[in-house]
Amino acid sequence: MSFLQPWLLYGLPLIALPIVIHLINQRRFQTIQWAAMMFLLAAHRMARGYSRLRQWLILLFRTLAVAGLLFAISRPLASGWLGVAGGSRADTTIILLDRSPSMQQRGGGTGDSKLESGKRQLVQALETLGSGRWVLIESTTREPHELESPRALLNLPSAGPASASADLPMMMQAAYDYIHHNRAGQTEVWICSDLRESDWTAESGRWSTLRDAFLELPQQVRFHLLAYPQPAPENVSVRVTEVRRQTTSDGAELVVSLRLSRPGVDEKTAAKVNVPIQFEVEGARSVATVELTGTYVDFKEHRIPIERTRQRGWGRVSIPADANPADDDFYFAFDNPPPRRTIVVAEDPQAQRPLQLAASVSPDPTVQCSAEAVDVDQLTTIEWDQVSLVLWQAPLPTGPAANLMKSFVDRGGQVVFLPPRNLTSDELFGMRWQSWVAENDPVAVTSWRSDEDVLARTLSGAALPVGQLEVLQYCKVSGDATPLATLAGGAPLLSRVPTEQGAVYFWATTPSPRDSSLASSGVVLYAFVQRALATGAAQLSKARQIDAGATDSESASTWVRLSEDEQGLSTESRFQRGVYSAGDRLLAVNRPVSEDNIIEVADGRVSGLFRGLDFARVDEQAGNLNALIQEIWRVFLVMMLIALVLEAALCLPKVARTAGATA
């Protein structure tokens, strides 16, 4: 049991007061032998057992009455998980609030979301516990904001739903910085989250650094996790994977591809459901029905006729409301595609020609593609704001050339490196070429990622013939990268380097005939180059699809909302889904793809993240109306009153029998 006023329990020795009074009263009288009373005492011994029992009961109930009063004024709690026993009121209470789309999942009862339930339960708990100050750190800006009271959480716009993912390590870092810089006293940190792995990144090394930093703080810091881990297995989400405008003989049309997913169901036992999909293009609506049989289904190239004169615009794809309304809509924008320009830097002519050819042949007659071969010393003369892709088969760039590549990737460009003949020790993007390996027999490709990225399946669902490639020579590469294709023996054939913007790929071989069959079996090379080129060109388009939270606040300050059905503060435009105009650009802002992942952090892993810290956790569910903290002082007052009544009843004089009763 926990107490809000535990210091009052120091008065528990007062329960001995009735016993002390009883002993004092006994010493007030001296025993004198009097013959006249000896007869009465002998008679009284016959009722001695009952009398002594009644006296002990009277003493017991008086003691219980005092104890009940002391426990009541100490404000006992029905839940002991808070760990507040023995502590005083916190000097500072910090609330880490997860506003990500997954927190909008609704439950039974009131139908409130996890976020709404969490805020309501936090308000009830924090108002009961009290604090010197309350500070909110929410998952979008991660900036500390002081609150007048916990109840401000209920109506605060910056505590409402958002479309951006959360970053719990960054929120914990913000809490530490606030405690350290403000020299806060005893601090309570309350975390309200649904434990999604994509938000917690539990395997990140940042957690151990944060844990050590909190342990070194001189003041006491307690952590309380209010978790909502319950998934919604039958929840369906929709995501637009591609949209393009193309001209037809009758006018023009939009070609929209999308994916429906429900990752919480069992692939083998999942029931078939028909999901109606509504397409809305600036007010014009159409409906199509898709059968969802497993965890996901791709709906490819749905065609929507539009006017030939409509060169650009925006739209939305919606499905019927279910457990989470945050993933039932997805916005898109369209415009005439920009020209796709590729820069090729290659020292080997036999590798340069296939690369240049793959980048210059457009898969769509309406899209213009061009590929220009340049030398390293010509890079400074290129208009990089018009380039989508760089294919680099030469020693890794250094100096100004390396800075150009970094700036290009930071802008969202795509860079592909292929090994040179003459290897150097230079390093770029954390990667370095090591040594060439020549095999007597061709090496086969044993595995590759066909579910996503540049080697994914085609629109028809067919896999790229990556397994048919033959590699005669390959170059080992070192660095932190994710393998997308692997050779027999475990050597990576294609790797992707983690970047915040853009993409960086490393091929371990070249299209030269003496190295591989990439050129002769050109399907894989062509598909790879065109996919990377399309992704890079999308960053140059005047109609872009971006993840919520991916843009800095300064560039988003001039956005104008076009989708009137969504609401939110203008200062939070970059965190809220919808369509915005930014100068001559159309921006469709949606939840990140990581929000469709329902994997949660395991219970043991959560405990490990807070190992050594004062940590407590409680699991709740959306729509729960029960308070986190329930004071039970009234129970002790009732016990005190009952004890006093029983004590009074035992103190009543015994009723003498009347003569008529003995007759």
C-alpha positions as CSV (number, residue, x, y, z in Angstrom):
1,M,0.0,0.0,0.0
2,S,1.2,3.5,-0.8
3,F,0.4,6.8,0.9
4,L,0.3,10.4,-0.3
5,Q,1.2,11.7,3.2
6,P,3.4,8.9,4.5
7,W,5.1,11.2,7.1
8,L,1.9,11.1,9.1
9,L,2.5,7.4,9.7
10,Y,5.1,8.4,12.2
11,G,2.2,8.9,14.5
12,L,1.4,5.2,14.5
13,P,2.8,4.8,18.1
14,L,-0.3,6.8,19.2
15,I,-2.4,3.7,18.8
16,A,-0.9,2.6,22.1
17,L,-2.5,5.6,23.8
18,P,-5.6,3.7,25.0
19,I,-3.3,1.1,26.5
20,V,-1.3,3.7,28.3
21,I,-4.4,5.4,29.7
22,H,-5.6,2.0,30.9
23,L,-2.4,1.3,32.7
24,I,-2.4,4.7,34.3
25,N,-5.9,4.3,35.5
26,Q,-5.0,1.0,37.2
27,R,-2.2,2.7,39.2
28,R,-4.6,5.4,40.5
29,F,-6.1,3.0,43.1
30,Q,-4.5,1.2,46.0
31,T,-5.6,-2.2,47.0
32,I,-6.9,-2.4,50.7
33,Q,-8.1,-5.7,52.1
34,W,-11.6,-5.1,53.4
35,A,-13.6,-8.0,54.8
36,A,-16.9,-6.6,53.5
37,M,-15.7,-6.6,49.9
38,M,-14.1,-10.0,50.0
39,F,-17.5,-11.6,49.6
40,L,-18.3,-9.4,46.6
41,L,-15.0,-10.2,44.9
42,A,-15.6,-13.9,45.4
43,A,-18.9,-13.5,43.7
44,H,-17.4,-11.5,40.9
45,R,-14.9,-14.2,40.1
46,M,-17.8,-16.2,38.6
47,A,-18.1,-13.6,35.7
48,R,-14.4,-13.0,35.5
49,G,-13.9,-14.6,32.0
50,Y,-16.6,-12.5,30.3
51,S,-15.5,-9.3,32.0
52,R,-11.9,-9.7,31.0
53,L,-12.8,-10.5,27.4
54,R,-15.0,-7.4,27.3
55,Q,-12.2,-5.2,28.6
56,W,-9.8,-6.6,26.1
57,L,-12.3,-5.9,23.3
58,I,-12.9,-2.4,24.4
59,L,-9.2,-1.8,24.5
60,L,-8.8,-3.3,21.0
61,F,-11.6,-1.2,19.4
62,R,-10.2,2.0,20.9
63,T,-6.8,1.1,19.5
64,L,-8.3,0.4,16.1
65,A,-10.1,3.7,16.1
66,V,-6.9,5.6,16.6
67,A,-5.1,3.5,13.9
68,G,-8.0,4.1,11.4
69,L,-7.8,7.8,11.9
70,L,-4.0,7.9,11.4
71,F,-4.3,5.8,8.2
72,A,-7.1,7.9,6.8
73,I,-5.3,11.2,7.2
74,S,-2.2,9.6,5.6
75,R,-4.3,9.3,2.3
76,P,-3.6,5.6,1.4
77,L,-3.8,4.5,-2.2
78,A,-5.3,1.3,-3.5
79,S,-2.5,0.9,-6.1
80,G,1.1,0.3,-4.9
81,W,2.8,0.4,-8.3
82,L,3.5,4.1,-8.2
83,G,6.3,3.7,-5.7
84,V,5.5,7.0,-3.9
85,A,5.5,5.4,-0.4
86,G,8.1,7.1,1.7
87,G,8.4,10.1,-0.6
88,S,7.2,13.7,-0.5
89,R,5.5,15.7,-3.2
90,A,7.6,16.0,-6.4
91,D,9.3,19.3,-7.1
92,T,8.9,18.8,-10.9
93,T,6.7,16.4,-12.9
94,I,7.6,15.9,-16.6
95,I,5.1,14.3,-18.9
96,L,6.4,12.5,-22.1
97,L,3.4,12.2,-24.3
98,D,3.4,10.0,-27.4
99,R,1.2,11.7,-30.1
100,S,2.0,9.3,-32.9
101,P,-0.7,7.9,-35.2
102,S,-0.7,4.5,-33.5
103,M,-1.9,6.2,-30.3
104,Q,-5.2,7.1,-32.0
105,Q,-6.3,3.5,-31.9
106,R,-9.7,3.3,-30.2
107,G,-11.0,0.8,-27.6
108,G,-14.2,-0.2,-26.1
109,G,-16.2,1.5,-23.4
110,T,-16.3,5.2,-24.2
111,G,-14.6,4.7,-27.6
112,D,-11.7,7.0,-26.6
113,S,-8.3,6.5,-28.2
114,K,-5.2,5.5,-26.4
115,L,-4.0,9.1,-26.4
116,E,-7.3,10.4,-25.0
117,S,-7.4,7.7,-22.3
118,G,-3.8,8.3,-21.4
119,K,-4.3,12.1,-21.0
120,R,-7.4,11.6,-18.9
121,Q,-5.8,9.1,-16.6
122,L,-2.7,11.2,-16.3
123,V,-4.8,14.2,-15.3
124,Q,-6.5,12.2,-12.5
125,A,-3.3,10.8,-11.2
126,L,-1.2,14.0,-11.3
127,E,-3.9,16.1,-9.7
128,T,-4.1,13.6,-6.8
129,L,-0.3,13.4,-6.4
130,G,0.4,17.2,-6.8
131,S,3.7,18.8,-7.8
132,G,5.6,22.0,-7.7
133,R,5.4,22.4,-11.5
134,W,4.2,20.4,-14.5
135,V,6.2,20.2,-17.8
136,L,5.0,18.6,-21.0
137,I,7.4,17.2,-23.6
138,E,5.3,15.9,-26.5
139,S,6.6,13.7,-29.4
140,T,6.6,16.3,-32.3
141,T,8.7,19.3,-31.3
142,R,10.1,17.7,-28.1
143,E,10.3,21.1,-26.5
144,P,9.5,21.5,-22.8
145,H,6.3,23.5,-22.1
146,E,5.3,24.3,-18.5
147,L,1.6,23.7,-17.7
148,E,-0.6,25.7,-15.3
149,S,-2.1,22.4,-14.1
150,P,-2.4,18.8,-15.4
151,R,-5.9,19.5,-16.6
152,A,-4.5,21.7,-19.3
153,L,-3.5,18.5,-21.1
154,L,-7.2,17.8,-22.0
155,N,-7.6,20.9,-24.2
156,L,-4.1,21.7,-25.2
157,P,-3.8,21.6,-29.1
158,S,-0.1,20.6,-28.9
159,A,-1.2,17.5,-26.9
160,G,-3.7,16.3,-29.5
161,P,-3.2,13.7,-32.2
162,A,-0.4,14.1,-34.7
163,S,0.7,12.2,-37.9
164,A,4.4,12.2,-37.1
165,S,6.2,9.3,-35.4
166,A,7.6,9.6,-31.9
167,D,11.2,9.3,-30.9
168,L,11.3,8.2,-27.3
169,P,15.1,8.4,-26.8
170,M,15.0,12.0,-28.0
171,M,12.1,12.8,-25.6
172,M,14.1,11.2,-22.8
173,Q,17.1,13.3,-23.8
174,A,14.8,16.4,-23.7
175,A,13.7,15.5,-20.2
176,Y,17.3,15.0,-19.0
177,D,18.3,18.4,-20.4
178,Y,15.4,20.1,-18.6
179,I,16.3,18.5,-15.3
180,H,20.0,19.2,-15.7
181,H,19.7,22.8,-16.9
182,N,16.9,23.9,-14.5
183,R,18.5,22.0,-11.5
184,A,15.1,20.5,-10.7
185,G,14.6,18.9,-7.3
186,Q,12.8,15.6,-6.8
187,T,11.4,14.7,-10.3
188,E,8.7,12.4,-11.5
189,V,8.8,11.5,-15.2
190,W,5.6,10.0,-16.6
191,I,5.7,8.3,-20.0
192,C,2.5,7.7,-22.0
193,S,3.1,5.5,-25.0
194,D,1.9,2.3,-26.8
195,L,5.4,0.8,-26.9
196,R,5.8,0.6,-30.7
197,E,9.3,-0.5,-31.6
198,S,9.5,2.1,-34.4
199,D,9.0,4.8,-31.8
200,W,11.2,3.4,-29.0
201,T,14.1,2.0,-31.1
202,A,15.0,-0.2,-28.1
203,E,18.2,-1.5,-29.8
204,S,19.7,1.9,-30.2
205,G,22.8,2.7,-28.1
206,R,21.2,6.0,-27.1
207,W,19.3,4.2,-24.3
208,S,22.4,3.0,-22.4
209,T,23.9,6.6,-22.6
210,L,20.6,8.1,-21.3
211,R,20.4,5.5,-18.5
212,D,23.9,6.3,-17.3
213,A,23.2,10.1,-17.5
214,F,20.1,9.8,-15.3
215,L,21.9,7.6,-12.8
216,E,24.6,10.3,-12.4
217,L,22.0,13.1,-11.5
218,P,22.2,14.2,-7.9
219,Q,18.5,14.5,-7.5
220,Q,16.0,11.6,-7.2
221,V,14.2,10.9,-10.5
222,R,11.3,8.4,-10.7
223,F,10.0,7.0,-14.0
224,H,6.4,5.9,-14.4
225,L,5.3,4.2,-17.7
226,L,1.7,4.3,-18.6
227,A,1.6,1.7,-21.4
228,Y,-1.1,0.9,-23.9
229,P,0.3,-2.1,-25.7
230,Q,-2.9,-3.7,-26.9
231,P,-2.9,-4.0,-30.8
232,A,-6.0,-4.1,-33.0
233,P,-5.5,-7.2,-35.1
234,E,-8.4,-6.5,-37.5
235,N,-7.4,-2.9,-38.1
236,V,-6.8,-2.1,-41.8
237,S,-4.5,0.7,-43.1
238,V,-4.2,2.2,-46.5
239,R,-1.1,3.7,-48.1
240,V,-0.6,5.1,-51.6
241,T,2.5,3.6,-53.1
242,E,2.5,5.4,-56.5
243,V,0.6,8.1,-58.3
244,R,1.3,9.6,-61.7
245,R,-0.5,11.6,-64.4
246,Q,-0.5,10.4,-67.9
247,T,-2.1,11.6,-71.2
248,T,-4.5,9.3,-73.0
249,S,-6.2,9.4,-76.4
250,D,-9.4,10.7,-74.7
251,G,-7.8,13.1,-72.3
252,A,-5.8,12.4,-69.2
253,E,-5.9,10.1,-66.2
254,L,-4.3,9.4,-62.8
255,V,-2.8,6.0,-62.2
256,V,-2.9,5.3,-58.5
257,S,-1.4,2.2,-56.8
258,L,-1.9,1.5,-53.1
259,R,-1.5,-1.1,-50.4
260,L,-4.0,-2.3,-47.8
261,S,-2.5,-4.0,-44.8
262,R,-3.6,-5.6,-41.5
263,P,-0.3,-6.9,-40.0
264,G,-2.0,-8.1,-36.8
265,V,-3.8,-11.1,-38.3
266,D,-2.5,-14.6,-38.9
267,E,-1.7,-15.1,-42.5
268,K,-3.1,-18.7,-42.5
269,T,-6.3,-18.1,-40.6
270,A,-7.1,-14.5,-41.7
271,A,-10.7,-14.2,-42.9
272,K,-11.4,-12.6,-46.3
273,V,-12.8,-9.1,-46.2
274,N,-14.0,-6.8,-49.0
275,V,-12.7,-3.3,-48.4
276,P,-14.4,-0.5,-50.3
277,I,-11.9,2.2,-51.2
278,Q,-13.0,5.8,-52.0
279,F,-10.8,7.9,-54.3
280,E,-11.3,11.6,-54.1
281,V,-9.7,14.0,-56.5
282,E,-10.5,17.6,-55.6
283,G,-14.1,16.8,-54.9
284,A,-14.8,14.1,-57.6
285,R,-15.3,10.7,-55.9
286,S,-15.2,7.1,-57.1
287,V,-15.3,3.8,-55.3
288,A,-13.5,0.5,-55.9
289,T,-13.7,-2.7,-53.8
290,V,-10.6,-4.8,-53.0
291,E,-10.5,-8.3,-51.5
292,L,-8.1,-8.6,-48.6
293,T,-7.2,-12.2,-47.9
294,G,-4.0,-12.1,-45.9
295,T,-1.9,-9.5,-44.1
296,Y,-1.7,-7.2,-47.1
297,V,-2.8,-6.7,-50.7
298,D,-1.4,-4.4,-53.4
299,F,-4.0,-2.7,-55.6
300,K,-2.1,-1.7,-58.7
301,E,-2.7,1.0,-61.2
302,H,-6.2,2.1,-60.6
303,R,-7.1,4.6,-63.3
304,I,-9.0,7.7,-62.6
305,P,-10.0,9.9,-65.6
306,I,-9.4,13.6,-65.3
307,E,-9.6,16.6,-67.6
308,R,-6.8,17.0,-70.1
309,T,-6.4,20.6,-68.9
310,R,-5.8,19.5,-65.3
311,Q,-2.0,19.4,-65.1
312,R,-1.7,19.2,-61.3
313,G,-3.8,18.7,-58.3
314,W,-4.3,16.5,-55.2
315,G,-6.5,13.8,-53.8
316,R,-7.2,11.4,-51.1
317,V,-7.8,7.7,-50.7
318,S,-10.0,6.5,-47.8
319,I,-11.3,3.3,-46.4
320,P,-14.2,2.8,-43.9
321,A,-13.5,3.8,-40.3
322,D,-12.1,1.1,-38.0
323,A,-10.1,0.8,-34.8
324,N,-7.6,3.5,-35.8
325,P,-8.9,6.4,-37.9
326,A,-5.3,7.7,-38.3
327,D,-4.5,5.1,-41.0
328,D,-7.8,5.2,-42.8
329,D,-6.8,8.1,-45.1
330,F,-3.9,8.9,-47.3
331,Y,-3.3,12.0,-49.3
332,F,-1.5,12.4,-52.6
333,A,-0.5,15.2,-55.0
334,F,0.3,15.0,-58.7
335,D,1.9,17.1,-61.4
336,N,3.6,16.7,-64.7
337,P,6.7,14.7,-63.9
338,P,10.1,16.6,-64.1
339,P,12.8,15.4,-66.5
340,R,14.9,12.7,-65.1
341,R,18.6,13.6,-65.4
342,T,21.5,11.3,-64.5
343,I,25.2,12.1,-64.1
344,V,27.6,9.2,-64.9
345,V,31.1,9.2,-63.6
346,A,32.9,6.1,-64.8
347,E,36.6,5.2,-65.4
348,D,35.8,1.9,-67.3
349,P,34.1,2.5,-70.7
350,Q,32.7,-1.1,-70.6
351,A,30.8,-0.1,-67.4
352,Q,29.9,3.4,-68.5
353,R,28.0,2.5,-71.6
354,P,25.4,0.1,-69.9
355,L,24.9,2.5,-67.0
356,Q,24.3,5.5,-69.3
357,L,21.9,3.4,-71.5
358,A,19.9,2.2,-68.5
359,A,19.5,5.7,-67.3
360,S,18.6,7.3,-70.6
361,V,15.8,5.0,-71.8
362,S,12.5,6.1,-70.3
363,P,9.9,3.5,-69.2
364,D,7.2,6.0,-69.9
365,P,6.9,8.0,-73.2
366,T,5.7,11.0,-71.2
367,V,8.8,11.1,-69.0
368,Q,12.0,12.6,-70.4
369,C,15.2,10.8,-69.3
370,S,18.8,11.8,-70.0
371,A,22.2,10.6,-68.9
372,E,25.4,12.6,-69.1
373,A,28.9,11.2,-68.7
374,V,31.3,13.7,-67.0
375,D,34.7,13.7,-65.5
376,V,35.3,14.5,-61.8
377,D,36.7,18.0,-62.6
378,Q,33.4,18.9,-64.3
379,L,31.2,18.3,-61.3
380,T,31.3,22.0,-60.2
381,T,29.7,23.1,-63.5
382,I,26.6,20.9,-63.1
383,E,23.2,22.3,-62.1
384,W,22.6,19.9,-59.2
385,D,19.1,21.2,-58.5
386,Q,18.1,19.4,-61.8
387,V,19.9,16.1,-61.2
388,S,18.0,13.0,-59.8
389,L,20.7,10.3,-59.9
390,V,24.5,9.9,-59.8
391,L,26.1,6.7,-61.0
392,W,29.8,6.6,-59.8
393,Q,32.2,3.9,-61.0
394,A,35.5,5.5,-60.0
395,P,37.6,5.9,-56.8
396,L,35.5,7.3,-54.0
397,P,35.4,11.2,-54.3
398,T,37.3,13.3,-51.9
399,G,37.5,17.0,-51.1
400,P,35.0,19.3,-53.0
401,A,33.7,16.3,-54.9
402,A,32.8,14.4,-51.7
403,N,31.1,17.5,-50.3
404,L,29.0,17.8,-53.5
405,M,27.9,14.2,-53.1
406,K,26.9,14.8,-49.4
407,S,25.0,17.9,-50.3
408,F,23.2,16.1,-53.1
409,V,22.1,13.2,-50.9
410,D,21.0,15.7,-48.1
411,R,18.8,17.3,-50.7
412,G,17.2,13.9,-51.4
413,G,19.3,12.8,-54.4
414,Q,20.3,9.2,-55.1
415,V,23.9,8.1,-55.5
416,V,25.1,4.7,-56.6
417,F,28.8,3.7,-56.2
418,L,30.4,0.8,-58.2
419,P,33.9,-0.4,-57.5
420,P,36.8,1.1,-59.5
421,R,39.7,-0.9,-60.9
422,N,42.3,0.9,-58.8
423,L,41.2,0.8,-55.2
424,T,42.1,3.5,-52.8
425,S,41.9,3.9,-49.0
426,D,39.4,6.8,-49.3
427,E,36.2,6.6,-47.3
428,L,32.8,8.2,-47.9
429,F,29.4,7.8,-46.1
430,G,31.3,5.5,-43.7
431,M,32.1,3.0,-46.5
432,R,35.5,2.0,-48.1
433,W,36.5,-0.4,-50.9
434,Q,38.7,-3.2,-49.7
435,S,39.9,-5.7,-52.4
436,W,38.8,-7.4,-55.6
437,V,37.8,-11.2,-55.5
438,A,38.1,-13.2,-58.7
439,E,36.3,-16.6,-58.9
440,N,37.0,-19.4,-61.3
441,D,33.3,-20.1,-61.7
442,P,30.5,-17.6,-61.7
443,V,29.1,-16.8,-58.2
444,A,25.3,-16.9,-57.8
445,V,23.1,-14.5,-55.9
446,T,21.5,-16.5,-53.0
447,S,19.2,-13.9,-51.5
448,W,17.8,-10.4,-52.1
449,R,15.1,-8.1,-50.7
450,S,12.1,-8.5,-53.0
451,D,9.5,-6.9,-50.6
452,E,10.8,-3.3,-50.8
453,D,13.4,-0.9,-52.1
454,V,15.0,-1.1,-55.5
455,L,14.9,-4.8,-56.0
456,A,11.2,-5.2,-55.1
457,R,8.7,-7.1,-57.2
458,T,7.3,-5.5,-60.3
459,L,3.8,-4.0,-60.5
460,S,2.4,-7.3,-61.8
461,G,3.8,-9.1,-58.7
462,A,6.6,-10.9,-60.6
463,A,10.1,-11.0,-59.0
464,L,13.1,-9.5,-60.7
465,P,15.5,-12.1,-62.1
466,V,18.2,-11.3,-59.6
467,G,18.9,-15.0,-58.9
468,Q,19.9,-15.4,-62.6
469,L,22.8,-12.9,-62.4
470,E,26.3,-14.3,-62.7
471,V,29.1,-12.5,-60.9
472,L,32.7,-13.2,-62.1
473,Q,34.5,-10.6,-60.0
474,Y,33.3,-8.6,-57.0
475,C,34.9,-6.1,-54.6
476,K,34.7,-6.4,-50.9
477,V,33.4,-3.3,-49.1
478,S,33.5,-2.4,-45.4
479,G,31.2,-0.1,-43.4
480,D,27.7,0.1,-41.9
481,A,25.2,-0.8,-44.6
482,T,22.1,-2.9,-45.1
483,P,22.6,-5.8,-47.6
484,L,19.8,-5.8,-50.2
485,A,21.4,-8.7,-52.2
486,T,23.9,-11.3,-51.1
487,L,26.2,-13.7,-53.0
488,A,26.9,-17.3,-52.2
489,G,29.3,-17.3,-49.3
490,G,27.7,-14.3,-47.6
491,A,29.4,-11.4,-49.4
492,P,27.0,-8.5,-50.1
493,L,26.3,-7.7,-53.8
494,L,24.2,-4.6,-53.2
495,S,24.0,-2.6,-50.0
496,R,22.2,0.6,-48.9
497,V,23.8,3.1,-46.5
498,P,21.5,4.5,-43.8
499,T,20.8,8.2,-44.5
500,E,18.3,10.8,-43.3
501,Q,17.6,12.0,-46.8
502,G,18.2,10.6,-50.2
503,A,19.8,7.2,-50.7
504,V,23.3,5.8,-51.1
505,Y,23.9,2.4,-52.7
506,F,27.0,0.3,-53.1
507,W,27.3,-2.4,-55.8
508,A,30.1,-4.9,-55.3
509,T,30.5,-5.5,-59.0
510,T,30.1,-3.5,-62.3
511,P,28.2,-4.1,-65.6
512,S,31.5,-4.8,-67.4
513,P,31.3,-8.2,-69.1
514,R,34.5,-9.3,-67.3
515,D,32.8,-8.6,-63.9
516,S,29.1,-9.7,-64.2
517,S,26.1,-10.3,-66.4
518,L,24.4,-7.1,-65.2
519,A,24.7,-5.7,-68.7
520,S,23.9,-8.8,-70.7
521,S,20.9,-9.7,-68.4
522,G,19.9,-6.1,-68.3
523,V,16.5,-6.4,-66.6
524,V,17.9,-6.1,-63.1
525,L,20.2,-3.2,-63.9
526,Y,17.5,-1.3,-65.8
527,A,14.9,-1.8,-63.1
528,F,17.4,-0.7,-60.4
529,V,18.5,2.4,-62.2
530,Q,15.0,3.5,-63.2
531,R,13.6,3.0,-59.6
532,A,16.5,5.0,-58.1
533,L,16.0,7.6,-60.8
534,A,12.3,7.9,-60.2
535,T,12.8,8.3,-56.4
536,G,15.4,11.0,-57.0
537,A,13.2,12.8,-59.5
538,A,10.3,12.8,-57.0
539,Q,12.4,15.2,-54.9
540,L,12.4,17.6,-57.8
541,S,8.7,17.4,-58.6
542,K,6.5,20.3,-57.7
543,A,4.1,17.7,-56.3
544,R,5.7,15.8,-53.5
545,Q,4.7,13.2,-50.9
546,I,6.6,13.6,-47.6
547,D,6.4,12.1,-44.2
548,A,5.0,14.1,-41.3
549,G,7.7,15.6,-39.3
550,A,10.4,15.3,-42.0
551,T,10.5,19.0,-42.8
552,D,12.1,21.7,-40.5
553,S,9.8,24.2,-38.9
554,E,11.3,27.2,-40.8
555,S,10.5,25.9,-44.3
556,A,7.0,24.8,-43.1
557,S,6.1,28.2,-41.7
558,T,4.7,29.4,-45.1
559,W,2.6,26.4,-45.9
560,V,-1.1,26.9,-46.7
561,R,-3.5,24.1,-46.0
562,L,-5.6,23.0,-49.0
563,S,-7.5,20.0,-47.4
564,E,-10.1,21.7,-45.3
565,D,-11.4,18.5,-43.6
566,E,-8.3,18.2,-41.5
567,Q,-7.8,20.5,-38.5
568,G,-4.8,21.6,-36.6
569,L,-2.6,24.6,-35.7
570,S,-0.9,26.3,-38.5
571,T,2.4,26.0,-36.5
572,E,1.9,22.2,-36.6
573,S,1.4,21.8,-40.4
574,R,4.5,19.6,-40.8
575,F,3.2,17.2,-38.2
576,Q,-0.4,16.9,-39.5
577,R,-1.6,14.9,-42.5
578,G,-3.1,16.9,-45.3
579,V,-2.3,18.7,-48.5
580,Y,-0.4,22.0,-48.4
581,S,0.8,24.6,-51.0
582,A,4.3,25.9,-50.5
583,G,4.9,28.5,-53.2
584,D,4.6,26.6,-56.5
585,R,4.7,23.2,-54.9
586,L,2.0,20.8,-53.7
587,L,2.9,18.8,-50.6
588,A,1.0,15.7,-49.5
589,V,1.9,15.0,-45.8
590,N,1.1,11.6,-44.4
591,R,2.1,9.3,-41.6
592,P,5.6,7.6,-42.0
593,V,5.6,4.0,-43.2
594,S,7.0,2.9,-39.9
595,E,3.6,3.7,-38.3
596,D,2.1,0.7,-40.1
597,N,4.4,-1.6,-38.2
598,I,2.7,-3.0,-35.1
599,I,5.8,-4.7,-33.5
600,E,6.0,-3.7,-29.8
601,V,9.0,-3.6,-27.4
602,A,9.0,-6.8,-25.3
603,D,8.3,-6.5,-21.6
604,G,11.7,-7.7,-20.6
605,R,13.3,-5.3,-23.0
606,V,11.4,-2.3,-21.5
607,S,12.6,-3.3,-18.0
608,G,16.2,-3.5,-19.4
609,L,16.0,0.0,-20.8
610,F,15.4,1.4,-17.3
611,R,17.6,-1.0,-15.4
612,G,19.0,0.6,-12.3
613,L,16.5,3.5,-12.3
614,D,13.5,3.9,-10.1
615,F,10.9,2.6,-12.6
616,A,7.3,1.4,-12.4
617,R,4.9,0.4,-15.1
618,V,1.2,-0.1,-15.5
619,D,-0.6,-1.4,-18.6
620,E,-3.9,0.1,-19.6
621,Q,-6.2,-0.1,-22.6
622,A,-8.0,2.5,-24.7
623,G,-11.4,3.5,-23.4
624,N,-10.7,2.5,-19.8
625,L,-12.5,4.9,-17.4
626,N,-10.8,3.7,-14.3
627,A,-8.4,6.0,-12.5
628,L,-4.8,5.1,-12.1
629,I,-4.9,6.1,-8.4
630,Q,-7.7,5.4,-6.0
631,E,-7.6,6.8,-2.5
632,I,-9.2,4.5,0.1
633,W,-9.1,6.8,3.2
634,R,-12.9,6.6,3.4
635,V,-12.5,2.9,4.1
636,F,-10.4,3.6,7.1
637,L,-12.8,6.3,8.4
638,V,-15.6,3.8,8.2
639,M,-13.5,1.2,10.1
640,M,-12.8,3.9,12.8
641,L,-16.5,4.6,13.1
642,I,-17.4,0.9,13.4
643,A,-14.7,0.5,16.0
644,L,-16.0,3.4,18.1
645,V,-19.6,2.1,17.9
646,L,-18.6,-1.4,19.0
647,E,-16.5,0.1,21.8
648,A,-19.4,2.2,23.0
649,A,-21.7,-0.8,22.9
650,L,-19.3,-2.8,25.0
651,C,-19.1,0.0,27.5
652,L,-22.9,0.1,28.2
653,P,-23.8,-1.2,31.7
654,K,-25.2,-4.7,31.9
655,V,-29.0,-4.7,32.1
656,A,-30.1,-6.1,35.5
657,R,-32.7,-8.8,35.4
658,T,-36.1,-7.9,36.9
659,A,-37.9,-9.9,39.5
660,G,-40.5,-10.9,37.0
661,A,-37.9,-12.4,34.8
662,T,-36.6,-14.6,37.5
663,A,-40.0,-15.9,38.6
